[in-house]
Amino acid sequence: MNLQELSRRAAAKEVDAVHLVSMEGDIYVLEALIGQRFHPIQDNLGHVLSVRSVEHARQLLSGLPKLPFQLVHAVVHDEMCGMQQEHETAEGVPMPLH
């Protein structure tokens, strides 16, 4: 899903939340929660969109309607060991989108 599709689906009230995932190495990526599934936000080339900061994410998402927005810290240990299959919505720190 790219930013245009995210915007269209958010306007149609299909998006439940947007997560800014903080990964090791000061890397941030965006993902949209739709139903029970997380969709990574991609650039125009189909690569996962890398975001520089919380403020950069807010700038990219400024055209979206009001949505729950959370900062989520990826847990490397869970990814390495394969213990956790999906994010839980309660893991993130709620933040204002606008």
Secondary structure, DSSP 8 states (H G I E B T S, - for coil): -BHHHHHHHHHTT---EEEEEEETTTEEEEEEEETTEEEE-B-TTSSB-EESSHHHHHHHTTTS-S--EEEEE--HHHHHHT---S--GGGSEEE---
